[in-house]
Amino acid sequence: MDALDCLMTRRTATRLVEPGPTDEQLAVMLAAATTAPDHKMLRPWRFVVVRGEAREVLANAITAAAEAVGGLAEPVIRKAAGKATRSPVLIAVIASRVPGARVPRAEQDASAAAAAQNLCLAAHAQGVASAWKSTPLPDSDQVRAVFGLTGGEELLGWVELGTLSDAIPLPPREPVALSAVASELTTGGQLAPVEWAAQPVPVDAY
Ligand SMILES: Cc1cc2nc3c(=O)[nH]c(=O)nc-3n(C[C@H](O)[C@H](O)[C@H](O)COP(=O)(O)O)c2cc1C
């Protein structure tokens, strides 16, 4: 798979089943995450791999956090906790801002998001399916404690990993009209439509 093929064909998996990625595949994904663009090389990110029985630790924390909210129906709590075990492996992505750094927080978080996308792309390149998902109750003490989050750290979700099940088909992904998302600055200071990109690039051509 070449680089553009990898970028254009990565999808968010609908359902992930065993087998999960091997240690070697996980190591490549984590290494790819560390190549994210990173202003002043702060490494404003870190990752926590959760798999096997350890997923129950996370599920229990989500349950405890949901119960602490109060008033949530039992099925709602169970559904939230079940997210910890719905894929063979997950990697939590943590924005780990460097205090006092002269790089704005938004830029540090952007680097962490790029690292998460690198995880997904490195998974895809190795034939591992992925889904970047929101973490249930990410600000709760219980969930923060599982990932050892300190004051300046925040969860950007987690990347679920495994084998794509064909039980639920992937929804179609329409190409985006580039004129809807991009324009070009003219020498006169105007924002002009990108007429040279009038045709959507067919992502399924890759
Ligand atoms: C920070 C972040 C959080 C996300 N959380 C969820 C989620 O909780 N549930 C979900 O189904 N998809 C989640 N997604 C995935 C998007 O829904 C998905 O990327 C989008 O539908 C486009 O699908 P594609 O990645 O296959 O192109 C999340 C994506 C990002 C970047």
The ligand as a Tripos MOL2 file, in Angstrom:
@<TRIPOS>MOLECULE
LIG
   31    33     1     0     0
SMALL
NO_CHARGES

@<TRIPOS>ATOM
      1 C1        -11.7300   13.0430   18.3250 C.3       1 LIG1
      2 C2        -12.6470   12.0860   17.6100 C.ar      1 LIG1
      3 C3        -13.6130   11.4150   18.3290 C.ar      1 LIG1
      4 C4        -14.4590   10.5130   17.6930 C.ar      1 LIG1
      5 N1        -15.4100    9.8750   18.4280 N.ar      1 LIG1
      6 C5        -16.2340    9.0020   17.8270 C.ar      1 LIG1
      7 C6        -17.2250    8.3260   18.5840 C.ar      1 LIG1
      8 O1        -17.3210    8.4880   19.7940 O.2       1 LIG1
      9 N2        -18.0510    7.4690   17.9390 N.ar      1 LIG1
     10 C7        -17.9370    7.2580   16.5680 C.ar      1 LIG1
     11 O2        -18.7110    6.4820   16.0380 O.2       1 LIG1
     12 N3        -16.9710    7.8610   15.8460 N.ar      1 LIG1
     13 C8        -16.1320    8.7290   16.4330 C.ar      1 LIG1
     14 N4        -15.1630    9.3460   15.7000 N.ar      1 LIG1
     15 C9        -14.9370    8.9280   14.2920 C.3       1 LIG1
     16 C10       -15.7430    9.7190   13.3040 C.3       1 LIG1
     17 O3        -17.1000    9.4960   13.4990 O.3       1 LIG1
     18 C11       -15.3160    9.2900   11.8820 C.3       1 LIG1
     19 O4        -13.9900    9.6560   11.6660 O.3       1 LIG1
     20 C12       -16.2010    9.9130   10.8300 C.3       1 LIG1
     21 O5        -17.4740    9.3440   10.8820 O.3       1 LIG1
     22 C13       -15.6560    9.7300    9.4290 C.3       1 LIG1
     23 O6        -15.4950    8.3670    9.1440 O.3       1 LIG1
     24 P1        -14.1550    7.8640    8.4930 P.3       1 LIG1
     25 O7        -13.0760    8.0490    9.5380 O.co2     1 LIG1
     26 O8        -14.3950    6.4280    8.1200 O.co2     1 LIG1
     27 O9        -13.9110    8.7200    7.2880 O.co2     1 LIG1
     28 C14       -14.3180   10.2640   16.3030 C.ar      1 LIG1
     29 C15       -13.3320   10.9440   15.5820 C.ar      1 LIG1
     30 C16       -12.5050   11.8510   16.2210 C.ar      1 LIG1
     31 C17       -11.4460   12.5760   15.4220 C.3       1 LIG1
@<TRIPOS>BOND
     1     1     2 1
     2     2     3 ar
     3     2    30 ar
     4     3     4 ar
     5     4     5 ar
     6     4    28 ar
     7     5     6 ar
     8     6     7 ar
     9     6    13 1
    10     7     8 2
    11     7     9 ar
    12     9    10 ar
    13    10    11 2
    14    10    12 ar
    15    12    13 ar
    16    13    14 ar
    17    14    15 1
    18    14    28 ar
    19    15    16 1
    20    16    17 1
    21    16    18 1
    22    18    19 1
    23    18    20 1
    24    20    21 1
    25    20    22 1
    26    22    23 1
    27    23    24 1
    28    24    25 2
    29    24    26 1
    30    24    27 1
    31    28    29 ar
    32    29    30 ar
    33    30    31 1
@<TRIPOS>SUBSTRUCTURE
     1 LIG1         1 GROUP 0 **** ****
